[in-house]
Amino acid sequence: MRWFVIFCLGLLSLAHATEARACSCMKLSPSEGLSSSEAVFSGEVIDVQPNEATRFGGLEVTLRVKEVWKGAIGEEVKVHTAGSGAACGYGFAKGLTYLVYAVRDDADPLRVSLCSRTAPIEDAKEDLDFLGKPSHRFESQDAHHKSKDAEGGSDGKCSASRGSTGASGFGWLAILLTVVVLTRRRFA
């Protein structure tokens, strides 16, 4: 029985350590974030859907752009991100405004990851101070552009949020181990 408990604890620690190392990034300075990005802008998330535009899947996030510091960005833009934090996907939440650093590659026109300096606008003071005055502002933020979802409603569509994607797997493993231990006690 003792070896079984040690084995289970080892599995639990291995499962937890694997999740912690799934996505690792070098922290960029605001200057490095700006120079390595195709586009830098602030925008409110108006929709989050599964990405069907590329073969890599993940999420397609639509933002209503407010200010632009770099790139040829229109009033509305779509960015792609991986579907989970374990794959370095950024957890956008519908209705929130973000400072977005997006890169361009052959597979995706604009991609955002946890490794970029993308952050909720209220957490981006250092970046906003560095970036200074935007090159363009969109002023059409009047009432007819505001969606019900951005004001707190929900239409039941997919949305992403920050969090550990491995927590549910860890929980299932713990439940499975509990069932195995209880079953062994009953038959012992």
N, C-alpha and C positions, 0 to 999 in steps of 0.2 A: 504494500500500500504506500509506503514511504517513497519508493521510486516513482510511483504513479503521480504523487503530488509534486515531486520535483520536476518530473517531465511536463506536467501541466503548467507549472509556474514558468518553466523555460519557454514553452510555447507562447504563453501570454506575453512575456517580455520580448520575445522575438517579433510577435505580431505588432506590438506597440512600437518597437524600434524601427521596423520597416516603414510604418506610416510616417514617423518623424523625419525620415530621410528621403521620402519620395520626391519632394521638390525642394531643391536648395538653390539659392541665388547669391550672387555677390551684391552687396548693397551699393547702389549707385548714388552719386551726389546729384543735386539738381542740374549741374552743368553737364555731367555725363548722361543723365536721363534725356536732356534736351538734345544733345549732339547725336545720340544713338537712336532717336525717334524720327519717324517720318512725319508724325503729326502730334502736336500738343494742344489740347483744348479743354474747356470746361463744358460739361453738358449734363442734362437731366435724363435719367434713364426712363424711357417711355414704353419699352417693351423688351422682354427677354424670351427668346424662343430657341428650340433646338436648331442648330446650324445644319441646314441641308444644302447650303451653297457650295461647300467643299467636301471632299472625301474624308476629311479628318474629323468631322462631327463637332462635338462640343456645343457651344452656345453662340447665338447671334444676338447681339445687344444693340438696340436702336436708341440713340441719344438725340435729344433736342439740344443743339449746340448753342452756347451762350457767348463764349469768348474763344478766340483763336490766337495762339502765340506762334505756331509753326504749322505749315502745311496748307494745302488747298482743300479746305473743309467747307461744306455747305451748311445750311441751317439744320439739316438732319443728316446723321451719319450712322452707318452700321459698322460695328467692330465684332471680331470673333475672339473667343477665348475658349480654352479647354473646359470640359464639363465638370471638372473637380479640382480642388486645391492640390490634390496629390499629383495631378498632371500639370501643375502650375497655372490652373485656370483662375482668373480673378472673379471674385464673388460680387457681382453687381446686384443691387437691390432696386427694384422698380420704384420710381418716385424720388430717389435720392440724386443729388448732384455731385459729380466727380470731376477732379482734375485728371485728365486721361493722357497718358503717354502711349502712343500706338506705333508699332513698327510695321513695315511692309515686307512681304516676302513673296516668292512665286506662288505659293499655295493660297495665301490669304491677302487680300488687299490691305486690310488693317487688322492687326492682331494685338491683343493686350494680354499680359501675363502678370502673375504675382511678382515676377522679377523686375517689372517696370516700376516707376515711381507713382503709378496710378494710385489715387487715394480719394476718399470722400473730401469734398471741398473744405469742410471745416477742419480737417486734419492736414491740410496742405499749405499752411502758412509759410513755412520755409521756402517751398517751391514758388508760391505766389510772389513772395518778396524778391526772390532771385529773378523770376521771369519778367517782373515789372509790368508795364502797360501792354495790353494785348494789341496785336496788329489789326484785329477786327472784332466788333461786337455785334451780335444779332439782337435787335430791339423788339422783335415781334413776340414778346412773351405775354401777350394780352389774354383775356379770358377764353376766347374761342380756341386757343391752342392748348389750354390746360385740359388734360384728360381726367376723367373721373378716377382712374387708377392712381394718378399722381397725387390726388387729394386724399388718398387713403382708402378708396374703394378697391375691390378685388374682382377680377373676372375669372378667377380660377386657372389662369394660364400659368405656364412654367415661369418660375423666377429663381434666381440664384442668390445665395447669401454666403457670407463668410462663415467658415466653420471647418471642422475636421471631418473629412469624408471617411476616415477610417474608424470613427467612433462606433458606428453601427456594426461594422465587422467585428470589432473588439467585443462589443456587447453580445453578439451572437455566439462568439467563441466562449465567452464566460457562461452563457446559458447552456451551451452544449456540454461544457465540462461539468457543470452542476448536475445536469441530468445523468451523465455517465457516473459520477460519484454516487448519487442517490440510488441509481440502478444497481451498482455494485454492492452497496450496503444492504439492499433489500434481498439480493440473492446470496449474500455471504453467510 
